[in-house]
């Protein structure tokens, strides 16, 4: 899902760079394992939350689909 500029800015405020998170569940063909911790590195222009996972992966989160 692609968000408008206002929604993307709200996501950036809610999930600032450096925020630590824990993944509950990810909807993806090759998901990051539930329970994995990570650090938010930003929110891109389409509203994906970019994460550097502690296991080395960098798969983005979709706020309306993934639980964290």
C-alpha positions as protocol buffer text, in pm:
chain_id: "A"
residue {
  index: 1
  type: UNK
  ca { x: 0 y: 0 z: 0 }
}
residue {
  index: 2
  type: UNK
  ca { x: 130 y: 345 z: -93 }
}
residue {
  index: 3
  type: UNK
  ca { x: 51 y: 631 z: 145 }
}
residue {
  index: 4
  type: UNK
  ca { x: 5 y: 1000 z: 76 }
}
residue {
  index: 5
  type: UNK
  ca { x: 264 y: 1254 z: 196 }
}
residue {
  index: 6
  type: UNK
  ca { x: 75 y: 1336 z: 517 }
}
residue {
  index: 7
  type: UNK
  ca { x: 49 y: 968 z: 620 }
}
residue {
  index: 8
  type: UNK
  ca { x: 420 y: 912 z: 544 }
}
residue {
  index: 9
  type: UNK
  ca { x: 513 y: 1212 z: 761 }
}
residue {
  index: 10
  type: UNK
  ca { x: 298 y: 1078 z: 1047 }
}
residue {
  index: 11
  type: UNK
  ca { x: 476 y: 741 z: 1018 }
}
residue {
  index: 12
  type: UNK
  ca { x: 814 y: 919 z: 1030 }
}
residue {
  index: 13
  type: UNK
  ca { x: 710 y: 1096 z: 1350 }
}
residue {
  index: 14
  type: UNK
  ca { x: 576 y: 778 z: 1507 }
}
residue {
  index: 15
  type: UNK
  ca { x: 879 y: 565 z: 1411 }
}
residue {
  index: 16
  type: UNK
  ca { x: 1189 y: 787 z: 1429 }
}
residue {
  index: 17
  type: UNK
  ca { x: 1531 y: 658 z: 1330 }
}
residue {
  index: 18
  type: UNK
  ca { x: 1693 y: 461 z: 1611 }
}
residue {
  index: 19
  type: UNK
  ca { x: 1367 y: 328 z: 1758 }
}
residue {
  index: 20
  type: UNK
  ca { x: 1405 y: -33 z: 1875 }
}
residue {
  index: 21
  type: UNK
  ca { x: 1127 y: -276 z: 1786 }
}
residue {
  index: 22
  type: UNK
  ca { x: 1041 y: -645 z: 1819 }
}
residue {
  index: 23
  type: UNK
  ca { x: 863 y: -827 z: 1536 }
}
residue {
  index: 24
  type: UNK
  ca { x: 545 y: -1016 z: 1626 }
}
residue {
  index: 25
  type: UNK
  ca { x: 446 y: -1130 z: 1274 }
}
residue {
  index: 26
  type: UNK
  ca { x: 541 y: -1043 z: 917 }
}
residue {
  index: 27
  type: UNK
  ca { x: 335 y: -1107 z: 603 }
}
residue {
  index: 28
  type: UNK
  ca { x: 605 y: -1199 z: 350 }
}
residue {
  index: 29
  type: UNK
  ca { x: 713 y: -1496 z: 140 }
}
residue {
  index: 30
  type: UNK
  ca { x: 1045 y: -1504 z: 326 }
}
residue {
  index: 31
  type: UNK
  ca { x: 970 y: -1321 z: 653 }
}
residue {
  index: 32
  type: UNK
  ca { x: 1199 y: -1219 z: 933 }
}
residue {
  index: 33
  type: UNK
  ca { x: 1144 y: -1463 z: 1220 }
}
residue {
  index: 34
  type: UNK
  ca { x: 888 y: -1358 z: 1482 }
}
residue {
  index: 35
  type: UNK
  ca { x: 1055 y: -1235 z: 1800 }
}
residue {
  index: 36
  type: UNK
  ca { x: 1347 y: -1078 z: 1614 }
}
residue {
  index: 37
  type: UNK
  ca { x: 1453 y: -734 z: 1738 }
}
residue {
  index: 38
  type: UNK
  ca { x: 1567 y: -452 z: 1515 }
}
residue {
  index: 39
  type: UNK
  ca { x: 1640 y: -82 z: 1482 }
}
residue {
  index: 40
  type: UNK
  ca { x: 1436 y: 150 z: 1262 }
}
residue {
  index: 41
  type: UNK
  ca { x: 1658 y: 326 z: 1009 }
}
residue {
  index: 42
  type: UNK
  ca { x: 1380 y: 535 z: 853 }
}
residue {
  index: 43
  type: UNK
  ca { x: 1049 y: 545 z: 669 }
}
residue {
  index: 44
  type: UNK
  ca { x: 1067 y: 556 z: 290 }
}
residue {
  index: 45
  type: UNK
  ca { x: 851 y: 768 z: 60 }
}
residue {
  index: 46
  type: UNK
  ca { x: 588 y: 496 z: 15 }
}
residue {
  index: 47
  type: UNK
  ca { x: 542 y: 439 z: 389 }
}
residue {
  index: 48
  type: UNK
  ca { x: 753 y: 127 z: 444 }
}
residue {
  index: 49
  type: UNK
  ca { x: 935 y: 120 z: 778 }
}
residue {
  index: 50
  type: UNK
  ca { x: 1299 y: 39 z: 705 }
}
residue {
  index: 51
  type: UNK
  ca { x: 1458 y: -185 z: 970 }
}
residue {
  index: 52
  type: UNK
  ca { x: 1807 y: -320 z: 1032 }
}
residue {
  index: 53
  type: UNK
  ca { x: 1728 y: -646 z: 1204 }
}
residue {
  index: 54
  type: UNK
  ca { x: 1963 y: -781 z: 1471 }
}
residue {
  index: 55
  type: UNK
  ca { x: 2002 y: -1100 z: 1263 }
}
residue {
  index: 56
  type: UNK
  ca { x: 2155 y: -898 z: 977 }
}
residue {
  index: 57
  type: UNK
  ca { x: 1851 y: -870 z: 752 }
}
residue {
  index: 58
  type: UNK
  ca { x: 1710 y: -538 z: 630 }
}
residue {
  index: 59
  type: UNK
  ca { x: 1357 y: -632 z: 518 }
}
residue {
  index: 60
  type: UNK
  ca { x: 1109 y: -342 z: 549 }
}
residue {
  index: 61
  type: UNK
  ca { x: 787 y: -350 z: 749 }
}
residue {
  index: 62
  type: UNK
  ca { x: 444 y: -259 z: 614 }
}
residue {
  index: 63
  type: UNK
  ca { x: 265 y: -87 z: 906 }
}
residue {
  index: 64
  type: UNK
  ca { x: -86 y: -198 z: 801 }
}
residue {
  index: 65
  type: UNK
  ca { x: 14 y: -561 z: 741 }
}
residue {
  index: 66
  type: UNK
  ca { x: 299 y: -649 z: 974 }
}
residue {
  index: 67
  type: UNK
  ca { x: 273 y: -661 z: 1355 }
}
residue {
  index: 68
  type: UNK
  ca { x: 557 y: -518 z: 1562 }
}
